[in-house]
Amino acid sequence: MPLKRMPPPSTGPAAEELARRLAEEWQQPKEAGQPIIVVRPGRRGGGTQIVVVWDDWGDLPQQDRSEIIMDVFEQIHSDEEILDVIMAMGLTVREADRMEIPYK
């Protein structure tokens, strides 16, 4: 089986700031603006899907966006809820629209 080495997730001030702002929004949601957090519980025992639509993701790689989302989710949710997550995806508005992800 081939071995593929992946670069480590982004860390540093930019990633930490995104995580801080995402946690703030998750705990005290605003009426409008971004980030837009969509949590879709699974049907019939399936897993939870999380999509965060946020133009501030910018050029951050998809893997790093997912890591930030899961790190924040783990800070504010129970172990049971964490284990139920099957997908965490961060998208810009343009990406979400192109993929026809419902978030509005």
C-alpha positions, -999 to +999 in steps of 0.1 A: +000+000+000+014+034-009+024+058+019+014+094+015+029+119+039+006+149+045+019+183+058+008+192+093-023+213+097-018+251+098-010+265+131+000+299+142-018+332+148-041+331+117-054+296+125-057+304+162-077+335+154-101+316+131-106+290+158-112+317+184-138+335+163-155+302+152-158+292+189-173+326+198-199+323+170-207+287+180-213+297+216-231+330+209-245+330+174-252+363+156-284+370+137-265+376+105-231+375+089-204+349+089-193+323+098-225+304+090-225+271+109-247+243+095-250+212+116-270+184+100-278+155+123-277+121+106-308+102+098-317+069+113-285+067+134-262+082+108-235+106+117-236+144+120-223+166+092-209+200+099-204+227+072-190+261+081-194+287+053-170+315+059-151+337+034-124+342+060-112+307+052-095+323+022-067+301+008-065+278+039-063+242+027-095+221+032-078+198+057-068+227+079-103+241+078-117+207+089-091+205+117-101+239+130-138+230+129-133+198+148-109+214+173-136+240+181-164+214+181-144+192+206-140+222+230-178+229+233-196+195+228-198+162+246-178+131+238-209+115+225-216+143+200-179+144+189-180+107+181-211+112+160-194+136+136-187+120+102-179+152+082-165+186+090-161+209+060-152+245+057-162+263+026-162+299+013-196+312+000-184+307-035-174+271-029-206+263-011-227+278-039-207+259-065-213+227-046-250+236-041-246+232-003-278+247+014-267+272+040-290+302+036 
